[in-house]
Amino acid sequence: AQAMQIPSVPLVVAVIDVDNRAHLYAVPSGALLCTIAHSQPIDALAFDADGERLLSGSRDQTARLWRIERDGTTGAMTAREVRTFVGHGKEVTHVAFDKSGLYVVTAGGDGVLRVFDASNDSATKGVELMRFEVGAAVVEATFAPDGPRILAQVGNQKALVWDFADTRGVVTLRQRG
């Protein structure tokens, strides 16, 4: 199991379980708040900066965007799936939001970084905006804090910086050798 805390909500933690689910718990009570699920094991989780959305990546080759909602009266928490991101040919092992929360990056065993629109008004409905085929499995990927770049670890000994400031539309970039 893996765990991560919602940045702006210090009393909630998300834990990946072996049953194709991730559970959100209250801390320190340990009370189960809500659960999300995929059809195969979940390998990655990321909260947006506000703790209002959760992104999950799975061996089912999808990433899913969940809206986390708390009832103001009862305090009950629910997670509602709002979008599914598809396109990977193998497991999705890493997911991340950009600083604005408008974009997400997914990465995985197929050696492809994918950027998707995660805004509320998205007309893309989960279609990738751009991708970078790096070849080897991507171990980790995250947005740079200061601009339109993605930092990624590819395999065990390679790091790359993808600057996509001038990229428009759906494109495929292939890295040589």
C-alpha positions as CSV (number, residue, x, y, z in Angstrom):
1,A,0.0,0.0,0.0
2,Q,1.1,3.6,-0.7
3,A,-0.2,6.7,1.1
4,M,-0.4,10.4,0.3
5,Q,-1.9,13.4,2.0
6,I,-4.1,16.1,0.5
7,P,-1.9,19.2,0.6
8,S,-4.5,21.7,1.8
9,V,-6.5,19.3,3.9
10,P,-4.1,18.0,6.5
11,L,-6.5,15.5,8.1
12,V,-7.1,13.3,5.0
13,V,-4.8,10.7,3.5
14,A,-5.2,8.5,0.4
15,V,-4.0,4.9,0.6
16,I,-3.6,2.5,-2.4
17,D,-4.9,-1.0,-1.5
18,V,-4.2,-4.3,-3.3
19,D,-7.9,-4.7,-4.2
20,N,-7.9,-2.3,-7.2
21,R,-9.0,0.5,-4.9
22,A,-7.7,3.5,-3.1
23,H,-9.2,4.6,0.2
24,L,-9.4,8.1,1.7
25,Y,-9.1,8.1,5.5
26,A,-9.4,10.8,8.2
27,V,-6.3,11.3,10.3
28,P,-5.8,10.5,13.2
29,S,-9.1,8.7,13.7
30,G,-8.6,6.3,10.8
31,A,-12.2,6.6,9.7
32,L,-12.9,5.6,6.1
33,L,-14.2,8.6,4.2
34,C,-14.6,7.2,0.7
35,T,-13.1,4.8,-1.9
36,I,-12.2,4.9,-5.6
37,A,-11.7,1.9,-7.8
38,H,-10.2,0.8,-11.2
39,S,-10.6,-2.6,-12.9
40,Q,-7.0,-3.5,-12.1
41,P,-4.5,-2.4,-9.4
42,I,-3.9,1.4,-8.9
43,D,-0.2,2.4,-9.1
44,A,-0.3,6.2,-8.8
45,L,-2.3,9.0,-7.0
46,A,-2.0,12.7,-7.1
47,F,-4.2,15.4,-5.5
48,D,-4.6,18.9,-7.1
49,A,-3.3,21.8,-5.1
50,D,-6.7,22.5,-3.5
51,G,-7.4,18.9,-2.5
52,E,-10.6,19.0,-4.5
53,R,-9.6,16.5,-7.2
54,L,-7.7,13.2,-7.1
55,L,-6.0,11.7,-10.2
56,S,-5.4,7.9,-10.2
57,G,-3.3,5.8,-12.6
58,S,-3.8,2.1,-13.0
59,R,-2.6,-1.1,-14.6
60,D,-5.9,-1.0,-16.5
61,Q,-4.0,1.5,-18.8
62,T,-6.2,4.5,-17.7
63,A,-5.9,7.5,-15.5
64,R,-9.1,8.7,-13.8
65,L,-10.0,12.2,-12.5
66,W,-12.1,12.2,-9.4
67,R,-13.9,15.2,-7.8
68,I,-13.7,15.0,-4.0
69,E,-16.8,16.5,-2.3
70,R,-17.6,17.0,1.3
71,D,-21.1,17.5,2.6
72,G,-21.1,20.8,4.6
73,T,-23.7,19.5,7.0
74,T,-22.7,15.9,7.7
75,G,-19.0,16.1,6.8
76,A,-19.4,13.0,4.7
77,M,-16.9,12.7,1.8
78,T,-17.6,11.3,-1.7
79,A,-15.4,10.8,-4.8
80,R,-17.1,11.1,-8.1
81,E,-15.4,10.1,-11.3
82,V,-15.5,13.0,-13.8
83,R,-13.2,11.9,-16.5
84,T,-11.2,9.0,-17.8
85,F,-7.9,9.5,-19.6
86,V,-7.0,6.8,-22.1
87,G,-4.3,6.1,-24.6
88,H,-1.5,4.2,-22.8
89,G,-0.6,0.8,-24.1
90,K,0.6,-0.5,-20.7
91,E,0.1,0.4,-17.0
92,V,-0.1,4.0,-15.9
93,T,2.6,4.3,-13.2
94,H,2.7,8.0,-12.5
95,V,0.2,10.9,-12.6
96,A,0.6,14.6,-11.7
97,F,-1.3,17.9,-11.9
98,D,0.3,21.2,-13.1
99,K,0.4,24.1,-10.7
100,S,-2.8,25.6,-12.2
101,G,-4.7,22.3,-12.1
102,L,-5.7,22.8,-15.7
103,Y,-3.5,20.0,-17.1
104,V,-2.4,16.5,-16.0
105,V,0.5,14.4,-17.1
106,T,0.4,10.6,-17.2
107,A,3.3,8.2,-17.7
108,G,3.9,4.5,-17.7
109,G,5.3,1.3,-18.9
110,D,4.6,2.1,-22.6
111,G,7.4,4.8,-22.6
112,V,5.0,7.7,-23.4
113,L,4.3,10.9,-21.5
114,R,0.8,12.2,-22.2
115,V,-0.7,15.6,-21.3
116,F,-4.4,15.9,-20.9
117,D,-6.8,18.9,-20.3
118,A,-8.2,18.6,-16.8
119,S,-10.2,21.8,-16.7
120,N,-13.9,21.8,-15.8
121,D,-14.9,23.1,-19.2
122,S,-12.9,20.7,-21.3
123,A,-14.2,19.9,-24.7
124,T,-11.6,17.2,-25.1
125,K,-13.4,14.8,-22.8
126,G,-10.3,12.9,-21.8
127,V,-8.4,13.0,-25.2
128,E,-4.7,13.7,-25.0
129,L,-3.5,17.1,-26.0
130,M,0.1,16.0,-26.7
131,R,2.5,13.2,-26.1
132,F,6.2,12.5,-26.0
133,E,7.3,9.0,-26.9
134,V,10.5,8.5,-24.9
135,G,10.9,4.8,-25.5
136,A,11.7,3.2,-22.2
137,A,9.3,3.0,-19.3
138,V,8.7,6.3,-17.5
139,V,9.4,5.9,-13.8
140,E,8.2,9.4,-12.7
141,A,6.9,12.6,-14.3
142,T,5.9,16.0,-12.9
143,F,5.3,19.5,-14.2
144,A,8.1,22.1,-13.5
145,P,6.8,24.6,-11.0
146,D,7.9,27.6,-13.1
147,G,6.4,26.9,-16.6
148,P,5.3,24.6,-19.3
149,R,7.9,21.9,-18.8
150,I,7.7,18.3,-17.7
151,L,10.5,16.7,-15.8
152,A,10.7,12.9,-16.2
153,Q,12.8,9.9,-15.1
154,V,13.0,7.4,-17.9
155,G,14.3,3.9,-16.9
156,N,17.0,3.8,-14.2
157,Q,19.6,6.2,-15.6
158,K,17.9,8.8,-17.7
159,A,16.2,12.1,-16.9
160,L,14.6,14.5,-19.4
161,V,13.0,17.9,-19.6
162,W,10.2,18.3,-22.1
163,D,9.6,22.0,-22.9
164,F,6.2,22.2,-24.6
165,A,5.6,25.9,-24.5
166,D,5.4,26.2,-28.3
167,T,3.6,22.9,-28.8
168,R,0.0,23.3,-30.2
169,G,-2.6,20.6,-30.9
170,V,-2.1,16.9,-30.7
171,V,1.4,16.1,-31.6
172,T,3.7,13.1,-31.2
173,L,7.3,13.8,-30.3
174,R,9.8,10.9,-30.5
175,Q,13.1,11.0,-28.7
176,R,16.0,9.6,-30.7
177,G,18.1,6.7,-29.4
